[in-house]
Amino acid sequence: MKTLSMVLMTLTISILLFGCAPNGKEKEGELEKFITVHVQKIKPMEKETNLASWGAAVTGKSEDYDKLSKLTLRLRQVYTDPQEYAFLKDMKESGQVKDAKLARQLDVLHNAYLKNQIEPELLKRIVDLGTEIEKNFSTFRGTIEGTKITDNEIKEILKTETDSAKRKQAWLASKQVGAAVADDIIQLVKLRNQAARKIGFDNYHTLSLTTAEQDVKELDRIFNELYELTNEPFAELKADLDRILAAKCSIAVAELMPWHYHDPFFQETPMVYELDLDAYYKDKGVKELAARFYAGIGLPVESILVSSDLYEREGKNPHAFCTDIDREGDVRILCNIKNNEYWMEVTLHELGHAVYDKYHDPKVPYPLREPAHIFTTEAIAMFFGRLSRNPVWMQQMLELSDEQRMEIEKVSSKYAQLKQIIFARWAMVMYDFEKQLYANPDQDLNSLWWDTVEKYQLVKRPPSRNKPDWAAKIHFAIAPCYYHNYMLGELLASQLHHHIVHNILKLESDKDVSYVDQSKAGDFLARKVFEAGNLYHWNEMIERATGQPLTPKYFVAQFVE
């Protein structure tokens, strides 16, 4: 089998012998050869690395993370080759690649090589340190009075406990991992910045957005607009919420601290409005409900669930994610399912990622057999995850009575609005803090974190608190410059919802829309979103699917106005 270097050498010799540069068709032929050899090389390496990542997540063993680190480095080193990058850069700058499918592959490969033009030793340090932090996150368990406690147990205390002292203990336990990894994360940020500056970017944040086909100014505009639009409704909702939370713990509103909210970062909706949605899921099988729902919309997930790892155990990654092992159908999710509303949402969410990956058109070229963007797969996950609190969905899937559905309806719209606005404000924290983190990792990050939290979330910092609470958020380490995509995903989820309701299901409004057994919705998503993969730039894909590029107006209409 020819190597990429051999291909490039052959092309260079041809130009020298014949004394002229190739024309457009010849350029496209050269690119096709390059891509063929690249895929032959990268495909088995990606599969092996993805399997190693899966193995490390489900076992938590040091040797599995060591193996993952070596394979991740080997994979990234493919994209560090300066000769191959120069070839792709020349192809892009020539403007002679006119075939749309080839041009799209060129864009994707060029960006992949650009962000990895890092000297080998520096790249090794970045990969090794990133893997070490991920291992520490995955295996770390906080303690209360010397006893280890899981993430699920911490969330349960924050959801149900009325004793402020016990809540504080659980909250503090959730932050202990931050102190364990903060120094390493700061070092990793500096290494990433060092790599970005060597290839002409001011920092890694800018590099990441550029190679993800996003613009910092446009993101700033979107987040500033959302900030202004949500300021007043968020303040009103939070004031109402604070009164309820304070009453439950028998304290004054002025005494509320971060541990009085129902998750460690106040990124999720406290379940406070009399009705406990968890009660409806307590005796139901979350896995079985999810499988039945997806089958009903024509997107069966049984083959995904068979390969997945769904329940909690010691050493296993305590969070949730989806992974596409080979871009050929081996798609899996990792969860730590309990029969409650939170895990119903998470399971629907992760399976949303999974069906996006599962139902790519196999005829799409391998380099494009992935979602159009990180945030477009988040949009699909969020689109489905929202259903766990939908009263009509709950009635149909949980076989509830009309009376039970009406009880849920009394609070469901407020929960839906709370969830989206609370998350929007949390996403602002993450976006703003991370941008400043990469701009200057030597500043007082502990104070910056609480300044940012107070601005966007209106949550008071604990008195005299000077700990790296920001570092307890795993995304800073293993998904850098990513979190804003969750918010963009929410915007797109609302845009897709609006389009499906009005243009696919032909309804006047979304009242009583649950998508249960609505195969038209599944068919639309498969044909217009999943099958194309990354064949089009993300905004072109959105416009092709919904008739217009990404806009926040449907999210605002659905949850803010």
N, C-alpha and C positions, 0 to 999 in steps of 0.2 A: 504494500500500500504506500502511495506517495505521501510524504509529509508536506505540511504547509510550506516549509522552507524550500523543499524541492520544487513545488509549484511556483513559488515566487522567483526562484532562481531561473527556471525555464522561461518565465515571462520576461524577466530582465534581459536574458540572453537574446530572446527573439527581437526585442526592441533594438538592441545593439547591432544585431546582424542586418536587420532590414532598414535601420536608420530612421525610423519614424515611430511616433507613438501610435497606439491602436486607435481605430475609430470607435464610434459608439457601440456597434454590434460586437466588435472584438473586446471592448471593455467589459461588456455584459457577460461575454463568454469567459473572460478571466475571472470575473467575480463569481460566476456559477461554479467554476472549478475550485476556487478558494472555499466557497461555502460547503461544497460536497466533502472536501477533505476535512474541513473544520468539524463538521457534524460527525463524521466517522470517528474523529478523535474524541470529541467532547461528550458524545452521547453515553458511552459506557462509563466514563468518569463521573458524569452527573448522577447517574443511577447509583453507582457505588457510594458516592458522597451522601446522597439523600438517604440511602439505606443505613449508612453509618450514623447520620444525624438522628434518624428514627430510633436506632438501637440505643444511642446514648440517652435520648429523652425518656425511653421507657424503662431503662435500667438504672440510670444515674451513676454507673460505674466509671471510675477514673480512667480505666484502660479504654473504655468505649469513647470517652471524650478525647483521649490522646489520639486514638485512631481517626476520629473526626477531624481533629486539628490538622493532621498530616494530609488527609485527603482534601480538605478545604484549601489548604495551601497549594497542593498540587494542581487543583482545579483553577484557582485564581492565577497561578503562574502561567497558564496557557494564554491568558489575556494580557500578560505583561510584555510579550514579545514586541520589541520596538519595530522590527522589520514588518511584521504583520500589521501593526497599527499604522505604519507609514503607508502601506499598500491601501488600507481602507480609507485613510485620510485623503490620499491622492484620488481614489475612486470618487469620494464624496465631493471633493473640490473640483473635479473635472466636469461635473454636471452632465456626463454622458450616459449615465445609467437611467434610461427612460422607462423601462419596464417597471410597473408599479410594485409588483410583488418583490422583485429584486431590490428595488430602491428601498422598500421598507425593511428588508433584511439587512441592507447596508446600514441604514440608520441605527437599527438595534445593535448590530455587531460593533459599529463604530463607537457607540456610547459605552458598550461593555468593555471594549479595549481602552477607551479614553480614561475611564475611572480607575483602571488598573495599571496605568503606566507608572509603576512604583518600583524602586530598586529592590532586588530580591530580599536583602537582609531586612529592610524596613517592612516589606510585606509580611515576612515571616513573623516579625515581632507583633504586627497588628493582628494577624490570624491567631497566633498562639495566645496572646493576651485576651482577645475576644472570646476564644473558646474556654479559657480558664474562668473568666467572669461568668459565662453562661453556665458552666458546671457548678460554680459556687451558688448561683441563683437557684439552680434546679435542685440542689441537694440541701440547701440551707433551710433550717426550721427554727423559727423564733421560739423563745421560751418565756413562760410565766412562772416565776418563783422556782426556776430550775427545771420545769417540766416542758418538754417540747410540745409545740402546738402547730397544727396544720393551717394552711390558708382557709380551708373550709370552716375550721373551728373558729378562727378569728372572725370570719364573716358572720358566723352564727351568733357570736357574742355581740358584735356590733349591731346586729339586726334585732336582737331580742332582749338583751340585758338592760335593766333600768338603773343599776348601781353605777354611778359615774366612775368610781374608783376602779371597778372591774373593767369597765369600758376602756378606761385609760390604759390599764395594763395590756389589754388586747391590742390597742392601737400602737402602743410602744413596741410590743412584740413584732408587729408588722413592719416596723421601721428598722429593726435590728440588722437586717440584711444590708441596709444602706451603709451603715458604718463599716460593714465587712468588705464592701466592694467599692466604696467611693474613690479611694486613692487610685485603684486600678482603672476605674472609668475615666478619671481625669487624665491619667497617663495615656489611655487609649484615645481620648479626644485629641490630645496633643500630637500623638503619632498620626492620626488621621489628618489633622491639619497640616502636619509636615509633608505628608504625601500629596495633599491637594495643592500646596504652594509650589511644590516642585514641578507641577504641570500647569501652572499659570492661574490658579484660582486663589482668592483671598482666604478661603477656609473650606473645610470639608462640607459644611452645610450648603454653600453655594455650588460646589462640585456635585453634590448629591442631587440637588434640584435640577441642575442643568442637564445632567445625564439621564434624569428621569423625565425629561421633556416638560419641565415646569419652570415657571418664572417667579423669582422672589417678589417682584413688585406686584404681580398679579395676585399671588397668595396673600400678600400684605393687604391688598385692596379688599379681597374677599373677607378676610378675618376682621378687618376694621369695620366693614359694612355690617357683618354679623354682630360685632361688639356693640355698635350703636343701636341696631335693631332689637337686640335682646336685653339691653341695660334695664329698661323700665320693667318689662314683664318678668325678668329674672329677679329683680329686687322685690317685686310684689309677691311672687311665688315663694321666694326664699323666706320672706318675712312671715308668711303664713306657715310655712314648713317649720321655721324656727320656733314659733309659738307652740306647735304640736310636740316637737322634740323636747323642748324645755319642760313642758307639762308632764311628759312621760317619765322624765328623770327627776321631777320635783325640784327643778332649779329655775332661776330667773333666766330670761332670754340672754341677758348680758353675760351670763356665766357659761354660755355654750362654747365648747372647744372642739377641735377637729375630731375628737373621739366620740362626739355625740351624733355624728352622721353615720350612715349605715355601711360604709366601706372605708378603707383606709385613706382614700384620696378624694372622697366626695365626688366620684365620677359616675356613680349609679344612683338610682332613685330610691330614697328611703320609703319603705312600705308603711305609711303612717295613716292612711285614710280609712281607718276602721276595718276595712276588708283585707284579709290576708290572702293574697293570691296563691301563696304556697300551699294552702290547705286543699286547693282543688287538684294539685298535682301529687299530693303526698302518697296516695295509694295507686298511682298510675306509673306505667313504665315510660320514662322519657324517651329512651331509645326506640321503643315500639311505636310511640306516638309520632316521632319524627319520621320513621320509615314509612308509616301508613300515609302520612301527609304527602311526602315527596312522591310516593307511588301514585297518589291520586291526581297529581298535576302532570303526570307523564314523565317524571324524572326519577326513576327508581334508584335507590341508594343501597340496596342490600349488598352488592359486591363491595361497596365502600366500607360498610359497617363490618363485614366479615374480616377485613384486613386491619381494622382499627383497634385502638386500645382505649377503653371507655371508662374504666373505674379506678378509683384512688388506691394507691399502695405506697409503701415506704420506698424512697429513692426515686420514684417516678417524678417527672416534671409536673408540678402542681397546677399548671395553667391549662390552656387549650390552644390547639392550632390544627391547621390542615396542611398536608404535604402531597405534592404530586411527584411520585418517585421517578417516573420514567417518561412522562408526556405521552404514554401509550395506554393509559387506563388504570394503572396501579395508583389509585388515589386513596389516602387514609386520613382519618382525623384522630387526634389525641384529646381526650376529655377526662374529667374526674367526676362523673355524673352522680348527682343526688336527685331524688325525685322532688324537685322544687321548681319554682318559676324561673329562677336564675339559670339553672342548668337546662331548662327547656329552651330558653332563649339562646344560650351558648351552643347547644347542640344543633338547633335550627341554623344558627349563624355559621358554625363550622361546616355544616353540610351544604350551606349556600356556596361557600368557597369550593367545596368538593364537586358539586354538580357543574360549576363553571369549568373546572379542570377536566372533569370526566367527559363532558360533552363537547369538547373541541372537535372540529372536523379533522379527521386523521389525514385528509388530503392537504391541509395547510402545512407549509414547510416547517420542519422541526424548530428552527430558531424563532418562529412566530407562533408556535403552539403553546401559548401562555396567555393569560389575560391581557387585555389592551393596556392596562396599567394596574399598579398596586391598588389604587383607589377604586377602580371599576370592580375588582373582585370583592373589595370591602363593601361596595354598594349592594351587591347581590346578597352578601352575607347579612347585611343590615336589613335589607328588604324582607328577608325571611325571618330574621331574629325578632323583628317588631311584632310578629304574630302571637308570641307567647302571652301577650296581654290584651289581645284583641278579643272582646267579649263574644263575638259571633264565632270566631275560630275556636275559642275555648268551649263554647256550647256544643259545636259540631264534633270536635275531636274528643272532648271529655264526656260527652253525652249528658250535658247539664239540662236542667229544666229551664223553662222560660223565666221563672222566678229567680233562679240563680243567675241567669244571664243579665236580668234587669238589675240585680244587686251589683254585679261587676260593672255594668254600664254607668252606675252612679259615680264610680271613681276612675274608670278606665281612661276617659278623655283627659282628666287631670293628670293621671300617671303618665300618659303618652306625652303630654306637653312638658311635664316635669322632666321626664327622661331625656327628651331631646334638648331642652334648654340647658339643663344641668350638664349634659355631655358637651354641648357647644362651648359652654364657659370653661369646662375642663380642657377641651382641645385647645382653647386659646392659651391656657397656662402652658401646656406642653409645647406649642409652637413658639411662643414668645420666649420661654425659658431656654429652649434648645438653641434657638437662633443666637441668643446672648451667650450661652455656654460655649459655642464654637467660636464666637467673636472674641471671647476672652476667658479661657478656662482658669486663669489665675485670680479672677476676682472673687469676692466673698459670695460663693455660690449658695451657702446656707441662708444668708440674708436675702439674696436675690430670689430664691425659691419662695420664701414667705411673702416678700413684696409682691411677687407675681400672683400668688394664691390670693392674697388679700384684695388685689386689684380686680381680678376676674371672677373669683368665687365668693368673695365677701366672707371668707372664713378667717377668723382671728388666729394669729400664731400663738402657740403656748408661751407663757411668760419665760423669758430668759432662754428660750430654746435655741441651741446652736449645734445642731446635729445635721448630717447630710441626708435629710429626709427625702430629698429629690432622688437620691441614688437608689432608693428602694423601688423605683419604677424600672422594671427590667428593660423597657424599650430603649432607654438611653444607651444601653450596652449592646443589645443584640439586634435592634431594629432602628439604627440611627437615622435621624431626619425623615422619619416615617409617619409620625403620629398625625400630622395635618391631613394625611390621606384618609383617616377615619372620618374626619369632618366632611371632606369632599365626597366621601362615600355616602354619607347621610344626605347630602344635597342631591346626589344622583339617584339614591333610593327613592326619594320623593318624586323626582322627575319621572322615573320609570313607573312608579305607582300611578301617577296622574295619567301618563300616556296609556297604560294598560286599561285602567278603569274606563277612560273616555273613548279610546280608539280601538281597543281590542275587545273588551267586554261590552262596549257600546252602552255604558250606563251614564245617567245624568250626574250622579255623585258617588262617592265612595262609601256611603252609608251601608252598613251590613255586608261590606265586601270582606271576605275572609280568605279567598283563594282556595278553599277546600274543594277538591275535585274539579277545579277549573283548569282543565288541560290546555285550554287556549292560552292561558298565562304562561304555563311551562313551555309550550310550543313556541310562543313569541320570544321568550328569553333564549331558548336554545338556538333558534334561527337567527335572531338579530344581534345577540350578544355573545353567546358561548362559542358557536361554531367558528366565527371569524378569528377567534383568538386575538393575536396582536397584528392582524393583517393591515389594520389602519391605525393611524395616530388616534389617541384616546378621544379627542374631541370630534374627530370625523366619525368614529364609531358611534358616539353618542348622538350625533346629528343624524346619522343614517337610521338609528334605531327609533329616535323620538321626534325627529323633524326639526330639532334645534340643538345648538351646542349647550354645554353645561351652564345652568343658571341656578342661583339660589332662590328664585322666586317661588318655586313650588314647595320647598322646605319651609320658607317663611309663611306661606299661605296655610300650610298644613299644621304648623306647630307654634307659630309666633303671633300671627294676627288674630 
